[in-house]
Each structure stands twice: as C-alpha cells, then as structure tokens.
C-alpha cells in the first residue's frame, strides 16, 4: 500500500492546532439558557450528531 509521506506531519499539525484552540479558548453554548445536546444521532443516509452552536470565549491567561 502506498501512503502519503506528509500524512504523519499533517496529523501532528492538526493535533497542535486543536490543542492550541483548547488552550486559548473556552467553548460555551451560544445561548446560555440552552441545554447541552444529547448524544443521540440523526440518521440521514449517515449518522451525524445533532446540530449545536458554540461560542469561543477568549481565556484570560
């Protein structure tokens, strides 16, 4: 099987990007009164999570 030489680098970069987002921001529901979504999936050809809007709040570091 042939593989992309940059795949491992791309995975590491993606991990660092996501880790940086968690380090810099807090993730909150867009509407404070809304409940967190259930983990029940929606079937529509494939299983997908229910839509949910988030707000990124800058951490005071």
C-alpha positions, 0 to 999 in steps of 0.5 A: 500500500502506498501512503502519503509521506506528509500524512504523519506531519499533517496529523501532528499539525492538526493535533497542535492546532486543536490543542492550541484552540483548547488552550486559548479558548473556552467553548460555551453554548451560544445561548446560555439558557440552552441545554447541552445536546444529547448524544443521540444521532440523526440518521440521514443516509449517515449518522451525524450528531445533532446540530449545536452552536458554540461560542469561543470565549477568549481565556484570560491567561 
